[in-house]
Amino acid sequence: MSAPMIAWVPVVNRVYKYLTTSSYSSQSIDLPSITIHDVETAAEKRPRTLKHLIKANHVNHSIIYHNLEFHNHMPHLLGSAYLLGASTQQLQNIYDVEAKELEAWKDSPGEISDVDWRDYLGDGRYQRAFVDFFEDELALKHNYDWKSVADEYLFSGKEPLINGVVGGLGHPLIHLGYAYELSSKELAMEALAMASASYGFMHKYIDDFSYTKTSTYSTTSPLEILHRISADTRFDGLFPTRGVDNIAPLFEQHESLVLEHWNAWTITSPTEQFRLSQEAAIALLVSTVPPGTHAYDFFIVHLLTTSHAVRILLPLIPKKFHLRPKLSDDAEEKPTQGWKYVEDKAVNGPWSTDAHYVKALRAIREAAFTWGDVHERYLASAVKFADDFKGWTGFGGAE
């Protein structure tokens, strides 16, 4: 069992769980809404270009590809680059480069309806059918109001779909964040379809309150939990190699061990602890890289980008639905550059077409804007990541 994989215990969703219980549903994480960029109605060329490229991706490329293993990051990369200032030509270049590895839609085995749609949850073969279904609902039942479709299918019912958006490494959650931030019905329908096709076992830890139990210890700090996980020898040797394929076996064979740490996070101040969870996500990405390796963990970056998606969604969704690496203890470094430098690296640097690199930089920047950065810790992390990054690691035995 690799250290990074245990970090995939949905820490941010501990806040989410706290706020969906009847005892605490009146409490919420109070944050101002991020700026909504309505690319559907914007008249300027740059947002129009983004709108056209999002639509082109929607028409031409499946949302899950490569034997249903990879997720389509085109909208995440385009959206992040746009919000970091990319020009129309840079956006077009991003599309052209990213499109080379994507795949065309494939027909699903059959159609689905409002009677049986839940029967196909978790079956990626039905991704096209899910998109068709939600788009039919948009046109025929909800008068083209995509937020109304989201309200019905994400937030209603005994086991609402929102509780499963952490499936598929959190990509449905990330996609949903961009749908709201860019006010895009195409992205919203894709996010619903992605959440449906990627629906997995994780939802039960939120849907079923019986998994919330008293732990062997208690803390309000997510970083303390991560340090304890790093030092917990019970995780030693569980798996021979690193990789995402360890997640399901980890929960199947060692569920009580995972939940011991998951339940240890005591939520007493939701807004402050959400801030701490974002700081923890940044620390995991930047502070777990051995000096000189320049190799950042591909799966850990998803903790940061899903955390950013939660930050986007918190002010916009119903309040009742608010949601093992070794960390370096080195002294904090002072940033040598400013945010303009970080933004330039994201859209003009050698990694400007790497979706996860660009998304990570933007997520750190938005965390700084959300919480303030008097001591420039967020900026220091962003500059270090922007300069030091030379590729992703964490994929398993083939490394």
Residue pairs with C-beta under 8 A, 6 or more apart in sequence:
1 235
1 236
1 237
1 238
1 239
1 246
1 250
1 324
2 239
2 241
2 242
2 243
2 246
2 324
2 394
3 229
3 230
3 235
3 288
3 324
3 325
3 326
4 242
4 284
4 288
4 297
4 299
4 300
4 324
4 325
4 394
5 239
5 242
5 243
5 244
5 246
5 247
5 250
5 299
5 324
6 229
6 235
6 250
6 258
6 261
6 324
7 226
7 229
7 284
7 299
7 300
7 303
7 324
7 325
8 169
8 247
8 299
8 302
8 303
9 258
9 261
9 262
10 166
10 202
10 205
10 262
11 222
11 225
11 262
11 265
11 277
11 280
11 303
12 274
12 277
12 281
12 303
12 306
12 307
12 310
12 323
13 166
13 205
13 206
13 323
14 262
14 265
14 267
15 29
15 267
15 270
15 273
15 274
15 277
15 322
15 323
16 206
16 310
16 321
16 322
16 323
17 205
17 206
17 212
17 323
18 24
18 27
18 267
18 270
19 25
19 27
19 28
19 29
19 270
19 319
19 320
19 321
19 322
19 323
20 206
20 320
20 321
20 322
21 209
21 212
24 267
25 319
25 320
27 270
28 270
28 319
28 322
29 270
29 271
29 274
29 314
29 322
30 271
31 271
31 274
31 311
31 314
31 315
31 370
32 315
33 315
33 316
34 181
34 311
34 312
34 315
34 366
36 180
36 181
36 182
36 183
37 47
37 82
37 83
37 181
37 182
37 183
38 182
38 183
39 47
39 48
39 50
39 51
39 54
39 182
39 183
39 184
40 51
40 183
40 184
40 185
42 48
42 51
45 88
46 82
46 87
46 88
46 91
47 82
49 88
49 91
49 92
50 78
50 79
50 82
50 91
50 182
51 184
53 74
53 78
53 91
53 92
53 95
54 75
54 78
54 182
54 184
54 186
54 187
55 186
56 95
57 72
57 74
57 75
57 78
57 95
57 99
57 102
58 186
58 187
58 189
58 190
60 99
60 102
60 104
60 105
61 72
61 74
61 99
61 102
61 103
61 104
61 105
62 72
62 102
62 103
62 104
62 105
62 106
62 127
62 128
63 71
63 72
63 127
63 131
63 175
63 190
63 193
63 194
63 197
64 70
64 71
64 72
64 124
64 127
64 168
64 194
64 197
64 198
65 72
65 102
65 103
66 103
68 124
68 125
71 168
71 169
71 171
71 194
71 198
72 102
72 190
73 98
73 171
73 355
73 356
73 359
74 95
74 98
74 99
74 102
74 355
75 175
75 178
75 182
75 184
75 187
75 190
76 174
76 175
76 178
76 305
76 355
76 359
77 94
77 98
77 353
77 354
77 355
77 358
77 359
78 91
78 94
78 95
79 178
79 181
79 182
80 346
80 355
80 358
80 359
80 361
80 362
81 90
81 91
81 94
81 346
81 347
81 352
81 358
82 91
83 181
83 362
84 343
84 346
84 347
84 358
84 361
84 362
84 365
85 343
85 347
86 94
86 347
90 347
90 348
90 352
93 353
94 352
94 353
97 353
98 353
98 355
105 128
106 128
107 128
108 125
108 126
108 127
108 128
108 129
109 125
109 126
109 129
110 126
110 129
111 129
111 132
111 133
112 119
112 120
112 126
112 129
112 130
112 133
113 133
114 133
114 137
117 130
117 133
117 196
120 126
120 129
120 130
120 196
121 164
121 196
121 199
122 167
122 196
122 197
122 198
122 199
122 200
123 197
124 197
124 198
126 196
126 197
127 193
127 194
127 197
130 192
130 193
130 196
130 197
131 189
131 190
131 193
133 193
134 149
134 153
134 189
134 192
134 193
135 189
137 149
137 152
137 153
138 144
138 145
138 146
138 149
138 185
138 189
141 149
142 148
142 149
142 152
144 185
146 179
146 185
146 188
146 189
147 188
149 188
149 189
149 192
150 176
150 179
150 188
150 192
153 161
153 192
154 160
154 161
154 162
154 165
154 176
154 192
154 195
154 317
155 162
155 317
155 318
155 321
158 207
159 203
159 207
160 321
161 192
161 195
161 196
161 199
162 195
162 317
162 321
163 203
163 206
163 207
164 172
164 195
164 198
164 199
164 200
164 202
164 203
165 172
165 173
165 176
165 191
165 195
166 172
166 173
166 202
166 203
166 306
167 195
167 198
167 199
167 200
167 202
167 203
168 194
168 197
168 198
168 200
169 244
169 299
169 302
170 302
170 305
170 306
170 309
171 194
171 198
171 302
172 191
172 194
172 195
172 198
173 195
173 306
173 309
173 310
173 313
174 302
174 305
174 306
174 308
174 309
174 359
175 187
175 190
175 191
175 194
176 188
176 191
176 195
176 309
176 313
177 308
177 309
177 310
177 312
177 313
178 184
178 187
178 191
178 309
179 185
179 187
179 188
179 190
179 191
180 188
180 312
180 313
180 316
181 312
200 248
201 248
201 251
204 211
205 211
205 259
205 262
211 259
212 263
213 259
213 263
214 263
215 259
215 260
215 261
215 263
215 264
216 260
216 264
217 228
217 264
218 264
218 266
219 225
219 264
219 265
219 266
220 265
220 266
220 267
220 268
220 269
220 273
220 276
221 276
222 265
222 273
222 276
222 277
222 280
223 276
223 279
223 280
223 283
223 327
225 261
225 264
225 265
226 280
226 284
226 324
226 325
226 327
227 327
228 261
228 264
229 235
229 261
229 324
230 324
230 325
230 326
230 327
232 257
232 261
232 324
234 254
234 257
235 257
235 324
238 246
238 250
238 253
238 254
239 246
239 249
239 250
240 397
241 396
241 397
242 394
242 395
242 396
242 397
242 399
243 394
243 395
243 396
243 397
244 299
245 396
250 258
251 258
265 273
267 273
270 322
274 310
274 311
274 314
275 370
275 371
277 307
278 304
278 307
278 308
278 311
278 367
278 370
278 371
279 367
279 377
281 303
281 304
281 307
282 304
282 364
282 367
282 378
282 381
283 327
283 381
284 300
284 303
284 304
284 325
284 327
285 296
285 297
285 300
285 301
285 303
285 304
285 360
285 381
285 385
286 381
286 384
286 385
287 327
287 328
287 330
288 297
288 300
288 325
288 326
288 327
288 328
289 295
289 296
289 297
289 388
293 393
294 388
294 389
294 390
294 391
295 390
295 391
295 392
295 393
296 385
296 389
296 391
296 392
296 393
297 325
297 392
297 393
297 394
298 356
298 392
298 393
298 394
298 395
299 394
300 325
300 394
301 356
301 359
301 360
301 392
302 356
304 360
304 363
304 364
305 356
305 359
305 360
305 363
307 363
307 367
308 359
308 362
308 363
308 366
308 367
310 323
311 366
311 367
311 370
313 323
314 322
314 323
332 375
332 377
332 380
333 380
333 384
334 376
334 380
335 376
335 379
335 380
335 382
335 383
336 383
337 383
338 379
339 365
339 368
339 379
339 382
341 383
341 386
342 361
342 364
342 365
342 379
342 382
342 383
342 386
343 361
343 365
345 351
345 361
345 386
345 387
346 352
346 357
346 358
346 361
346 362
346 386
347 358
349 386
351 357
351 358
351 389
352 358
356 392
357 389
360 385
361 382
361 385
361 386
364 378
364 381
364 382
364 385
365 378
365 382
367 378
368 378
368 379
368 382
371 378
373 379
393 399
